[in-house]
Amino acid sequence: MARLLLHICCGPCSITVAQRLLEGDFAVTGLFYNPNIHPLTEYLRRREGVEQTASRLSIPVIYLDDEYDPAVFLRQTAFRENARCQACYALRLNRTASFASEHGFDLFSTTLLYSKRQNHDAIRLSGENAARGSTRFFYRDFREGWQEGIALSKDWGIYRQPYCGCLYSECERYRKRLSALQAAPAA
């Protein structure tokens, strides 16, 4: 049975990915490393969602909380805001690959491959570039579990976040509210 280290971005995205991997006879261990998440309260909510999901699926998860530092993410993406996702994938998958290699995992992958909103080609490239020594990147398109994962996360009461996690996506998400306020006639 191959040992696979699974980078986990959040609870909902991990549900069907972990289920499929466990069905495929992988020994799955999760890794929660996400310095991109902003603010800290959001990080903590997502961490709790991962804990709940991991408990339901009976998978161990390693939390690199001591490495949570949004400044690392911001340094990687500064002046590259329009290409920030690629830099973010590389940051998280490089750390996952190095941890996997240091701890004897055969493979590593990511729950980012579940999302219909993520760039799978860029994730695959980042994963392949991050692979170290005998630790290989495992690519699979997990988007077929999209609706199932949404339904299960709601049924299980797992926190479902309203944006990808970074400061930039948070601003994009809520900018519509600001625009609506500016368009509204003054009272």
Backbone hydrogen bonds, N-H to C=O, Kabsch-Sander energy under -0.5 kcal/mol:
donor,donor_aa,acceptor,acceptor_aa,energy
2,A,25,D,-0.5
4,L,2,A,-0.6
4,L,27,A,-2.7
5,L,107,L,-2.4
6,L,4,L,-0.6
6,L,29,T,-3.2
7,H,5,L,-0.7
7,H,109,S,-3.0
8,I,31,L,-2.9
9,C,7,H,-0.5
14,S,10,C,-0.9
14,S,11,G,-1.0
15,I,11,G,-1.0
15,I,12,P,-0.6
17,V,13,C,-0.5
18,A,14,S,-2.6
19,Q,15,I,-2.2
20,R,16,T,-2.5
21,L,17,V,-2.3
22,L,18,A,-2.7
23,E,19,Q,-2.1
24,G,20,R,-1.2
25,D,22,L,-1.3
26,F,21,L,-1.6
27,A,2,A,-2.7
28,V,26,F,-0.9
29,T,4,L,-2.2
30,G,60,P,-3.2
31,L,6,L,-2.4
32,F,62,I,-3.0
33,Y,31,L,-0.9
37,I,34,N,-1.4
38,H,165,G,-2.9
42,E,39,P,-0.7
43,Y,39,P,-1.9
44,L,40,L,-2.6
45,R,41,T,-1.9
46,R,42,E,-2.4
47,R,43,Y,-2.5
48,E,44,L,-2.2
49,G,45,R,-1.8
50,V,46,R,-2.1
51,E,47,R,-2.4
52,Q,48,E,-2.4
53,T,49,G,-2.2
54,A,50,V,-3.0
55,S,51,E,-2.1
56,R,52,Q,-1.9
57,L,53,T,-2.2
58,S,54,A,-1.0
59,I,54,A,-1.8
62,I,30,G,-2.6
63,Y,61,V,-0.5
64,L,32,F,-2.0
64,L,62,I,-0.6
65,D,63,Y,-1.1
67,E,64,L,-1.8
68,Y,65,D,-1.8
69,D,67,E,-0.7
72,V,69,D,-1.8
73,F,69,D,-0.8
74,L,70,P,-2.8
75,R,71,A,-2.4
76,Q,72,V,-1.5
77,T,73,F,-1.5
78,A,74,L,-1.7
80,R,77,T,-2.6
83,A,80,R,-2.0
84,R,81,E,-1.0
87,A,83,A,-1.4
88,C,84,R,-2.6
89,Y,85,C,-2.9
90,A,86,Q,-2.3
91,L,87,A,-2.4
92,R,88,C,-2.3
93,L,89,Y,-2.9
94,N,90,A,-2.4
95,R,91,L,-1.5
96,T,92,R,-2.1
97,A,93,L,-2.8
98,S,94,N,-2.3
99,F,95,R,-2.3
100,A,96,T,-2.8
101,S,97,A,-2.6
102,E,98,S,-2.5
103,H,99,F,-1.6
104,G,101,S,-1.1
105,F,100,A,-2.7
106,D,3,R,-1.5
107,L,3,R,-2.1
108,F,136,R,-1.8
109,S,5,L,-2.1
111,T,7,H,-2.5
113,L,110,T,-1.3
114,Y,111,T,-2.0
115,S,112,L,-1.0
118,Q,115,S,-0.7
120,H,118,Q,-1.0
123,I,119,N,-2.3
124,R,120,H,-2.8
125,L,121,D,-2.3
126,S,122,A,-2.4
127,G,123,I,-2.8
128,E,124,R,-2.8
129,N,125,L,-2.5
130,A,126,S,-1.7
131,A,127,G,-1.2
132,R,135,T,-0.9
135,T,132,R,-2.6
136,R,106,D,-2.2
136,R,134,S,-0.7
138,F,108,F,-3.1
139,Y,137,F,-0.7
142,F,113,L,-1.3
142,F,140,R,-1.0
145,G,142,F,-1.9
146,W,143,R,-2.0
149,G,145,G,-2.9
150,I,146,W,-2.1
151,A,147,Q,-2.6
152,L,148,E,-2.7
153,S,149,G,-2.4
154,K,150,I,-2.0
155,D,151,A,-2.6
156,W,152,L,-2.8
157,G,153,S,-0.6
157,G,154,K,-0.7
158,I,153,S,-2.6
161,Q,159,Y,-0.6
170,E,166,C,-2.3
171,C,167,L,-2.3
172,E,168,Y,-2.3
173,R,169,S,-2.6
174,Y,170,E,-2.1
175,R,171,C,-1.3
176,K,172,E,-0.5
177,R,174,Y,-0.7
178,L,174,Y,-1.3
179,S,175,R,-2.7
180,A,176,K,-2.3
181,L,177,R,-2.0
182,Q,178,L,-2.1
183,A,179,S,-1.9
184,A,180,A,-1.2
